[in-house]
Amino acid sequence: MTPPQAKSAVHHHDVLIIGSGAAGLSLALHLAPHRRVAVLSKGPITEGSTFYAQGGISAVLDDKDSLEAHVRDTLTAGAGLCDERSVRYTVEHGPASIRWLQDLGVPFTEETLADGSIQLHLTREGGHSHRRVVHAADATGRAVEDTLVGQARRAPNIELFEQHIAVDLITREKLGLDGPNRCVGAYVLDRSNGVEIFQAPCVVLATGGASKVYLYSSNPDGSTGDGIAMAWRAGCRVANMEFMQFHPTCLYHPRAKSFLISEAVRGEGGRLLLPDGQPFMHRFDPRGELAPRDIVARAIDHEMKRLGADCVYLDISHKPAEFVKGHFPTIHERCLEFGFDITREPLPVVPAAHYTCGGVVTDLDARTDLEGLYAIGETAYTGLHGANRMASNSLLECLVFARAAAEHILSRDTATPPALTIPAWDESRVTDSDEEVVVSHNWDELRRFMWDYVGIVRTTKRLERAQHRVDLLMAEIDEYYSHFRVTNDLLELRNLVMVADIIIRCAMQRRESRGLHYTLDYPERDPAQDGRPTVLKPTG
Ligand SMILES: Cc1cc2nc3c(=O)[nH]c(=O)nc-3n(C[C@H](O)[C@H](O)[C@H](O)COP(=O)(O)OP(=O)(O)OC[C@H]3O[C@@H](n4cnc5c(N)ncnc54)[C@H](O)[C@@H]3O)c2cc1C
């Protein structure tokens, strides 16, 4: 038995931001002139989905485009479940968000017009009726993240804590304090120093999505739904988790763990082909390759299952090599490393879990149900995406709601509340695990049955099977958690299984097929469900 931990290190800030992607860092930069901010990241600061985004950010910047068209396209993609207020709010703040990034120095791709003037190059993606996607070649996320990190490192009021994993939120209620409940900080595992206390009157979840709950995912390893699970444990509502988006085209190669082939490849003329070279998308949707992602992913899933094929192919080799290399330099180079030259041959691709449309319920100020707790970016459910996210609306949502959260936080009382006495993390009854295999086994098991039973095509029976397994895993992991010292893998597994449970429960409640949720038992859309998100409230 280890001796009781005498004391945890305690950090005090005005705002604690958990997550250093586009959402977390944008918020930190808005706050920095006025507040002392801590930003946590699980691993290296750049490691999150933001860094890997390729396609771009949507915003109305062309004279021939309109805010109304962007709103309409988003509502159409969202299949009757978007919150129109949130859609309008996001779209209206789009152009200013792009200008803000330009002012920070993000090197977006430009083009020279016939009259010699220079403007941002706009590309087009699935679901968009106009060219409205701003990009930095095919590595937009990297350009955005590098710029934000550079600025954050220079800002005197921002302290960055890499390799710090938030374990759980601290609330007045959990501390047994009287008065209205509110969030007052978080317990955080410093990988080199054990569990510490971060105290702050405002805490922001910017922890990204939960796509790692599936066996195949385009996301980096840290997308384990930590923010969603922490908010749920703290009593917040979570919505629309049945709407997990599968990206239709990830490179199919044993060594390319999660390399995504941007939708922009289809936007610029890339064609999907069966193994015998036949195109097939026209059989599923008149928009062909430009149909929304869910339709494309389901079509590929259908054809792979019908033919027993391991993959299908994406072909852009009919375009001039210079065009392909100019538009997709990263994809071209990366594929060459795996032995494929996209200027000359079709590329093997499969669908993979890509984006979490649901999340922690927030309002237009990014506030959650718990006073003092905000959620922004992929972790949040703002109502923007409805039953299906339109491509390139997600980075926009990160930027717009980071600004909204900043405005709300800055409008609050500036007086620092008195510091609370928060008990140190109690490790008196735990030991180091001598059975790490339990964690790795349960990770694999969870992700496989989520893929098989709660994937692109669902049935009630499959969902029930998955629910049964999740119940068993939850009990086992809870027991493990109460006996052994916390590690990153254990924390992530605990969060993933909780998110899996929420996804299954949301999916069971939705007795229709709509947007990204497709079940063979209810293959039609039920008009009575229009405008009704699935909202779950924690009990107990
Ligand atoms: C391959 C790929 C391509 C994409 N392409 C596009 C695109 O072209 N356009 C678009 O709009 N969207 C795209 N997306 C989606 C978009 O990138 C994400 O939705 C967006 O970047 C999410 O940003 P975020 O700030 O919410 O989270 P992330 O960028 O995922 O950052 C999450 C942060 O939270 C931290 N974190 C998580 N848990 C904890 C914890 N417990 N403790 C401490 N820190 C924690 C992580 O370390 C990380 O810093 C793409 C996604 C992927 C994976």
The ligand as a MOL file (V3000), in Angstrom:
LIG
                    3D

  0  0  0     0  0            999 V3000
M  V30 BEGIN CTAB
M  V30 COUNTS 53 58 0 0 0
M  V30 BEGIN ATOM
M  V30 1 C -7.9360 14.3380 -40.3350 0
M  V30 2 C -8.9370 15.4250 -40.0400 0
M  V30 3 C -9.2490 16.3590 -41.0080 0
M  V30 4 C -10.1920 17.3620 -40.7300 0
M  V30 5 N -10.4320 18.3200 -41.6830 0
M  V30 6 C -11.2490 19.3550 -41.3690 0
M  V30 7 C -11.4260 20.4370 -42.2670 0
M  V30 8 O -10.8370 20.4750 -43.3480 0
M  V30 9 N -12.2530 21.4400 -41.9010 0
M  V30 10 C -12.9250 21.4600 -40.7100 0
M  V30 11 O -13.6740 22.4140 -40.4280 0
M  V30 12 N -12.7670 20.4470 -39.8430 0
M  V30 13 C -11.9390 19.4120 -40.1310 0
M  V30 14 N -11.7740 18.4080 -39.2310 0
M  V30 15 C -12.4280 18.5190 -37.9310 0
M  V30 16 C -11.7030 19.5760 -37.1120 0
M  V30 17 O -10.3260 19.4580 -37.3380 0
M  V30 18 C -11.9760 19.3990 -35.6380 0
M  V30 19 O -13.3610 19.3460 -35.3970 0
M  V30 20 C -11.4120 20.5790 -34.8490 0
M  V30 21 O -10.0590 20.7590 -35.1650 0
M  V30 22 C -11.5710 20.3390 -33.3670 0
M  V30 23 O -10.8620 21.3260 -32.6890 0
M  V30 24 P -10.9190 21.3810 -31.1220 0
M  V30 25 O -10.1240 22.5590 -30.7240 0
M  V30 26 O -12.3020 21.2520 -30.6640 0
M  V30 27 O -10.1810 20.0200 -30.6700 0
M  V30 28 P -8.7330 19.3730 -31.0620 0
M  V30 29 O -8.0380 20.1410 -32.1210 0
M  V30 30 O -8.9930 17.9410 -31.2880 0
M  V30 31 O -7.9330 19.5880 -29.7290 0
M  V30 32 C -8.2730 18.8850 -28.5570 0
M  V30 33 C -7.3250 19.3230 -27.4700 0
M  V30 34 O -7.7940 18.8570 -26.2180 0
M  V30 35 C -6.7340 18.2780 -25.4980 0
M  V30 36 N -7.3220 17.3300 -24.5610 0
M  V30 37 C -8.2290 16.3470 -24.8070 0
M  V30 38 N -8.5410 15.7110 -23.6620 0
M  V30 39 C -7.8120 16.3080 -22.6830 0
M  V30 40 C -7.6780 16.0910 -21.2910 0
M  V30 41 N -8.3470 15.1210 -20.6560 0
M  V30 42 N -6.8220 16.8720 -20.5920 0
M  V30 43 C -6.1100 17.8470 -21.2100 0
M  V30 44 N -6.2110 18.1030 -22.5260 0
M  V30 45 C -7.0500 17.3390 -23.2460 0
M  V30 46 C -5.8490 17.6670 -26.5670 0
M  V30 47 O -4.5540 17.4530 -26.0470 0
M  V30 48 C -5.9120 18.7690 -27.6100 0
M  V30 49 O -5.0110 19.7950 -27.2580 0
M  V30 50 C -10.8430 17.3990 -39.4880 0
M  V30 51 C -10.5280 16.4480 -38.5260 0
M  V30 52 C -9.5890 15.4740 -38.7850 0
M  V30 53 C -9.2490 14.4640 -37.7290 0
M  V30 END ATOM
M  V30 BEGIN BOND
M  V30 1 1 1 2
M  V30 2 1 2 3
M  V30 3 2 2 52
M  V30 4 2 3 4
M  V30 5 1 4 5
M  V30 6 1 4 50
M  V30 7 2 5 6
M  V30 8 1 6 7
M  V30 9 1 6 13
M  V30 10 2 7 8
M  V30 11 1 7 9
M  V30 12 1 9 10
M  V30 13 2 10 11
M  V30 14 1 10 12
M  V30 15 2 12 13
M  V30 16 1 13 14
M  V30 17 1 14 15
M  V30 18 1 14 50
M  V30 19 1 15 16
M  V30 20 1 16 17
M  V30 21 1 16 18
M  V30 22 1 18 19
M  V30 23 1 18 20
M  V30 24 1 20 21
M  V30 25 1 20 22
M  V30 26 1 22 23
M  V30 27 1 23 24
M  V30 28 2 24 25
M  V30 29 1 24 26
M  V30 30 1 24 27
M  V30 31 1 27 28
M  V30 32 2 28 29
M  V30 33 1 28 30
M  V30 34 1 28 31
M  V30 35 1 31 32
M  V30 36 1 32 33
M  V30 37 1 33 34
M  V30 38 1 33 48
M  V30 39 1 34 35
M  V30 40 1 35 36
M  V30 41 1 35 46
M  V30 42 1 36 37
M  V30 43 1 36 45
M  V30 44 2 37 38
M  V30 45 1 38 39
M  V30 46 1 39 40
M  V30 47 2 39 45
M  V30 48 1 40 41
M  V30 49 2 40 42
M  V30 50 1 42 43
M  V30 51 2 43 44
M  V30 52 1 44 45
M  V30 53 1 46 47
M  V30 54 1 46 48
M  V30 55 1 48 49
M  V30 56 2 50 51
M  V30 57 1 51 52
M  V30 58 1 52 53
M  V30 END BOND
M  V30 END CTAB
M  END
